[in-house]
Amino acid sequence: MGADYLEFDRVTKSFGDVPVVQETSLAIEPNSLVVFLGPSGCGKTTMMRMIGGLDMPSSGVIRLEGVSVAGPGRRTGMVFQSYSSFPWLTVAGNIDFGMRYRDDLTAAERRDRVKHYLKLIGLEDFAETYPNRISGGMRQRLAIARTLAAGSPVLLMDEPFGALDALTREKLQVELRQIQMREAKTIIFVTHDVEEAVFLADRIIMLSSRPAAVVADMNVAGILGRSRPLAIRESEVFFKLRNEVLHVVRREAEEER
């Protein structure tokens, strides 16, 4: 698996007569956290949905490990901004539900994986609790754990922390970096928050206003490294990179006006 692990090959997308994504070709490496950053409504969520097979390109093709994405499948899992837990299932039951199509696992292996992900997200004490009894941040951690338990190599995250308060959001950003490194997943993360993008990303793909086109491609890991303690937000190198990204965002916003 190389840089063409996940590939956009001359992909465009229109809804009717409305162009949403301009012709785009790019390759994403495995086990990396890539952020699609751009203004609201620019087409970044549509690009992510095409990776998940929820929308299909108008032209071109998206390949995952050399195989065209032709629709939703087990190779990709999605986490949305809304807390997508099942209220009739306990926390442990929600995680187990993520493995409902895993016929390669025995009942004992599924139980072990539930315990593993409960520990990973710090919800061991809430295993038998129902989602309406835990906080929004906990429910979002639960959504991530359920998606991870399904075993998909690619995790698609559409502004998953957008509805959370600042401190909870910050905590989950740190946890997501740690989970991504431990689980060796390829994560595509959509946001329009510059600071969130810089803190999370190994790589930022910056998009123009609609129809989306790639206007910058930044190797953040090469500048900040892959380990992201919270204190890095106070560093000079972080500020400098954030300002550089913000400059591109503002430039695009000015051109749109």
C-alpha positions as CSV (number, residue, x, y, z in Angstrom):
1,M,0.0,0.0,0.0
2,G,1.4,3.3,-1.1
3,A,0.4,6.9,-1.7
4,D,-2.4,5.7,-4.0
5,Y,-4.2,3.7,-1.2
6,L,-7.2,6.1,-1.6
7,E,-7.3,7.8,-5.0
8,F,-9.4,10.4,-6.7
9,D,-9.0,10.0,-10.4
10,R,-10.3,13.0,-12.3
11,V,-13.4,13.1,-10.1
12,T,-16.2,15.7,-10.6
13,K,-19.6,16.0,-9.0
14,S,-22.7,18.0,-10.0
15,F,-26.2,17.9,-8.6
16,G,-28.4,18.6,-11.6
17,D,-26.9,21.7,-13.3
18,V,-25.1,22.8,-10.1
19,P,-21.4,21.9,-10.1
20,V,-20.2,21.0,-6.6
21,V,-16.7,19.5,-7.1
22,Q,-14.4,20.5,-10.0
23,E,-12.2,17.9,-11.6
24,T,-10.0,16.6,-8.8
25,S,-7.2,14.1,-8.7
26,L,-5.4,13.3,-5.5
27,A,-3.9,10.3,-3.6
28,I,-4.1,9.7,0.2
29,E,-1.7,7.4,2.1
30,P,-2.9,4.7,4.4
31,N,-2.8,5.2,8.2
32,S,-2.9,9.0,7.9
33,L,-5.4,11.6,9.2
34,V,-6.3,13.9,6.3
35,V,-8.5,17.0,6.9
36,F,-10.6,18.5,4.1
37,L,-10.8,22.1,5.1
38,G,-12.9,24.8,3.4
39,P,-15.8,27.2,3.8
40,S,-19.3,26.0,4.6
41,G,-21.1,24.6,1.6
42,C,-17.9,24.3,-0.5
43,G,-18.3,20.6,-1.4
44,K,-16.0,19.0,1.2
45,T,-18.7,16.8,2.7
46,T,-19.7,15.7,-0.8
47,M,-16.1,14.6,-1.5
48,M,-16.2,12.6,1.8
49,R,-19.6,11.1,1.0
50,M,-18.2,10.0,-2.4
51,I,-15.4,8.1,-0.6
52,G,-18.0,6.4,1.4
53,G,-20.1,5.5,-1.6
54,L,-23.1,7.5,-0.4
55,D,-22.8,9.8,-3.4
56,M,-21.3,8.8,-6.8
57,P,-19.0,10.9,-9.0
58,S,-20.5,12.6,-12.0
59,S,-17.3,11.7,-13.8
60,G,-14.0,10.0,-12.9
61,V,-13.6,7.3,-10.3
62,I,-12.6,6.9,-6.6
63,R,-10.5,3.9,-5.8
64,L,-9.7,2.3,-2.4
65,E,-6.8,-0.2,-2.5
66,G,-7.2,-0.2,-6.3
67,V,-10.9,-1.1,-6.2
68,S,-13.5,1.4,-7.4
69,V,-16.0,2.7,-4.8
70,A,-19.4,1.7,-6.2
71,G,-21.5,2.2,-3.1
72,P,-21.5,2.0,0.7
73,G,-19.6,-1.0,2.1
74,R,-17.6,-2.3,5.1
75,R,-14.4,-0.7,3.8
76,T,-15.5,2.7,5.1
77,G,-17.3,3.8,8.3
78,M,-18.8,7.2,9.0
79,V,-19.2,9.4,12.1
80,F,-21.5,12.4,11.7
81,Q,-21.9,15.6,13.7
82,S,-25.2,14.4,15.3
83,Y,-24.9,11.8,18.0
84,S,-25.8,8.7,16.0
85,S,-26.3,6.2,18.9
86,F,-29.2,3.7,19.2
87,P,-31.2,4.8,22.3
88,W,-32.7,1.3,22.8
89,L,-29.2,-0.3,23.2
90,T,-26.8,0.2,26.0
91,V,-23.3,1.7,25.4
92,A,-21.9,-1.9,25.1
93,G,-24.8,-2.9,22.9
94,N,-24.1,0.0,20.6
95,I,-20.5,-1.0,20.1
96,D,-21.5,-4.6,19.6
97,F,-24.1,-3.5,17.0
98,G,-21.2,-2.1,14.9
99,M,-20.0,-5.7,14.4
100,R,-23.4,-7.0,13.2
101,Y,-21.9,-7.9,9.8
102,R,-18.6,-9.3,11.1
103,D,-19.2,-13.0,10.4
104,D,-15.4,-13.5,10.8
105,L,-15.7,-13.0,14.6
106,T,-16.9,-15.5,17.2
107,A,-19.2,-14.4,20.0
108,A,-16.3,-14.4,22.4
109,E,-14.2,-12.3,20.0
110,R,-17.0,-9.8,19.7
111,R,-17.2,-9.5,23.5
112,D,-13.5,-9.0,23.7
113,R,-13.7,-6.2,21.1
114,V,-16.5,-4.5,23.0
115,K,-14.3,-4.5,26.1
116,H,-11.4,-3.2,24.1
117,Y,-13.3,-0.3,22.7
118,L,-15.0,0.5,25.9
119,K,-11.5,0.9,27.5
120,L,-10.2,2.8,24.4
121,I,-12.9,5.5,24.8
122,G,-12.9,5.5,28.6
123,L,-16.5,4.3,29.0
124,E,-16.0,1.0,30.9
125,D,-18.0,2.2,33.8
126,F,-20.9,3.1,31.5
127,A,-21.1,-0.2,29.6
128,E,-24.7,-1.0,30.7
129,T,-25.9,2.6,30.6
130,Y,-28.2,3.9,27.9
131,P,-27.0,6.7,25.6
132,N,-29.6,9.2,26.9
133,R,-27.9,9.0,30.3
134,I,-24.5,10.0,29.1
135,S,-23.1,13.4,27.9
136,G,-22.8,14.6,24.3
137,G,-19.1,14.1,24.4
138,M,-19.5,10.5,25.6
139,R,-22.1,9.8,22.9
140,Q,-19.7,11.0,20.2
141,R,-16.9,8.8,21.6
142,L,-19.4,6.0,21.5
143,A,-20.2,6.7,17.8
144,I,-16.4,6.6,17.1
145,A,-16.0,3.3,19.0
146,R,-18.9,1.7,17.2
147,T,-17.5,2.6,13.9
148,L,-14.0,1.4,14.8
149,A,-15.5,-1.9,16.0
150,A,-16.9,-2.5,12.6
151,G,-13.4,-3.0,11.4
152,S,-13.4,-0.5,8.5
153,P,-9.9,0.5,7.5
154,V,-11.2,4.0,6.5
155,L,-13.0,6.3,9.0
156,L,-15.0,9.2,7.5
157,M,-15.8,12.0,10.0
158,D,-18.1,14.9,9.0
159,E,-17.6,17.7,11.5
160,P,-18.1,15.3,14.4
161,F,-17.2,17.7,17.2
162,G,-19.0,20.7,15.8
163,A,-21.9,20.6,18.3
164,L,-19.7,20.1,21.4
165,D,-18.5,22.7,23.9
166,A,-15.0,24.0,23.5
167,L,-13.4,21.9,26.3
168,T,-15.1,18.7,25.3
169,R,-14.1,19.3,21.7
170,E,-10.5,19.9,22.6
171,K,-10.4,16.7,24.7
172,L,-11.9,14.6,21.9
173,Q,-9.4,16.1,19.4
174,V,-6.6,14.8,21.5
175,E,-8.2,11.4,21.9
176,L,-8.9,11.1,18.2
177,R,-5.2,11.6,17.5
178,Q,-4.3,8.9,20.0
179,I,-6.9,6.5,18.7
180,Q,-5.8,7.0,15.1
181,M,-2.2,6.2,15.9
182,R,-3.1,3.2,18.1
183,E,-5.6,1.7,15.6
184,A,-3.7,2.6,12.4
185,K,-6.8,3.8,10.6
186,T,-7.0,6.1,7.6
187,I,-9.2,9.0,8.7
188,I,-10.8,11.6,6.5
189,F,-12.0,14.5,8.6
190,V,-14.2,17.4,7.4
191,T,-14.1,20.7,9.1
192,H,-14.2,24.5,8.5
193,D,-12.4,25.2,11.8
194,V,-8.8,26.2,11.1
195,E,-7.4,25.5,14.5
196,E,-9.0,22.1,14.6
197,A,-7.7,21.2,11.2
198,V,-4.1,22.2,12.1
199,F,-4.2,20.3,15.4
200,L,-5.6,17.1,14.0
201,A,-4.2,16.7,10.5
202,D,-1.2,14.8,9.2
203,R,-2.2,16.6,6.0
204,I,-4.6,19.4,5.2
205,I,-6.3,19.5,1.7
206,M,-7.7,23.0,1.4
207,L,-10.7,23.5,-0.9
208,S,-12.0,26.6,-2.6
209,S,-15.6,27.8,-2.4
210,R,-18.1,25.8,-4.5
211,P,-17.4,24.2,-6.8
212,A,-14.6,22.7,-4.7
213,A,-11.1,22.6,-6.1
214,V,-7.9,21.9,-4.2
215,V,-6.1,25.2,-3.6
216,A,-3.5,24.0,-1.1
217,D,-2.1,20.7,0.1
218,M,-0.1,20.9,3.4
219,N,2.1,18.3,5.0
220,V,1.3,19.2,8.6
221,A,3.0,16.1,10.1
222,G,6.2,17.2,8.4
223,I,6.0,20.4,10.4
224,L,4.4,19.5,13.7
225,G,5.2,15.8,13.9
226,R,2.6,13.1,14.4
227,S,2.4,13.2,18.2
228,R,0.1,16.2,19.3
229,P,0.1,17.0,22.9
230,L,-2.4,19.8,23.8
231,A,0.5,22.1,24.6
232,I,1.6,22.2,21.0
233,R,-1.3,24.7,20.4
234,E,0.7,27.3,22.4
235,S,3.9,26.8,20.3
236,E,5.3,29.3,17.8
237,V,5.4,26.7,15.0
238,F,1.7,26.0,15.6
239,F,0.7,29.7,15.5
240,K,2.7,30.2,12.4
241,L,1.1,27.3,10.6
242,R,-2.4,28.2,11.7
243,N,-1.9,31.7,10.4
244,E,-0.6,30.4,7.1
245,V,-3.7,28.2,6.7
246,L,-6.0,31.1,7.8
247,H,-4.4,33.3,5.2
248,V,-5.4,30.8,2.5
249,V,-8.9,30.5,3.9
250,R,-9.3,34.3,4.0
251,R,-8.0,34.6,0.4
252,E,-10.6,32.1,-0.8
253,A,-13.3,33.9,1.1
254,E,-12.3,37.2,-0.5
255,E,-12.3,35.7,-4.0
256,E,-15.8,34.2,-3.4
257,R,-17.1,37.7,-2.6
